[in-house]
């Protein structure tokens, strides 16, 4: 056993889980009219109702004890202070500095990084203003109205999904297209839809060598030159978010159009940096700043609120409860708002890339589950497909339901139907439907007893399926910023409890490394194949098909 699983707090939780598995939430709600109120907390424009969870006060206190024993608060303070908490890469973790509006310095190796951060924000503001005002023009004098944002991973998901979520706040007259996939179909479709004279390409790659991003950018460059632009004109139509200034300028970009990145910002946390430039171009700088402000306010809440009132802490502890003591292998996110439909994919990368690890900080393999599978989609669509498994399947799938209470410029009937489905689903998951209740419903249908018993068996739902309900007044930039930061801190808390490094991604790096080795063999058809038999066979078939 590891230190974590042998700890008194862990052992206590195992005992509580054994006892509580024989109980049902339906009975707790019947016995305690204040349960919903007691298990609801709010902060930063987000209200979290976690009463429909398999928890009691005793369980929550035991989970809080586990967090205290694992020194979660101390670890979070170290992160905000700029200490080297990404030990395998020997880096600080300071995405929070990118939305720091406290006016206080943030030190890395004794140097305050805030002057650089603020200078970058000013540069973003000035650039966005020049595009939106029409002052910045292409080489033929046309304003830049079409933006192609090229990135991958966090350099793509964050900007794309935040821009989708904030579509009602979009700046009229500018359209942003996002490209990540190296599949040439995507970039070609986008290029075919725009006029090169009014197109700005934003390439986001810290190293300027990311395989997929570089290839898509080279394809865009070839298209631009073929359409009539010259190498000299590249500077007016291509910009970069990168730390490799040399490579970007050699490509043809003007040095003053290169936005910085720092090694203390991980890709999946980078939307708060200049990687978020496409978001600012989509919604305007003032709205983008509100996004940062919401995240900052959640940072303050996370650092200062007691555990029992702390939204990221509560969500994280509930997740640990189900993963480690109920055997849950996945967690589903169900936004009941069309524009928020991409959030599950964003949190999927954030969570699975961060905590999908098997080695703890002591360089020992863990003997407990970490990093659940994160999945989901917009709620009402899921009700007609995968919700079936959540209601009646044999696996436990904790769920986060999300709903804005108001949606500007939407028909009231539509939104009321949306809300009723959201609330009805959480109720059904919690209370289920007993065999006797099913029999009573079927009694008036004139069925013989054998058929009635059989059908009632199939219609019975056990309930006691856990869910959280997250409500917000509306999905505005500030609330969205707080929501994303809340999930970031949830992931951090869970990683702190499990003892893993939430900020490296060696599995991702291995995939990139091997992909590059294979790519070399695909281009060099004379090279000997020295991989495993299966990979060699696949490469050979690809070569033959493309002779």
Beta strands, then each sheet from edge to edge (+ up, - down):
strand 1: 40-43
strand 2: 46-49
strand 3: 107-108
strand 4: 111-112
strand 5: 146-150
strand 6: 175-179
strand 7: 199-204
strand 8: 238-241
strand 9: 258-259
strand 10: 330-335
strand 11: 373-376
strand 12: 397-404
strand 13: 467-472
sheet 1: 1+ 2- 13+ 12+ 10+ 11+
sheet 2: 3+ 4-
sheet 3: 6+ 5+ 7+ 8+ 9+
end
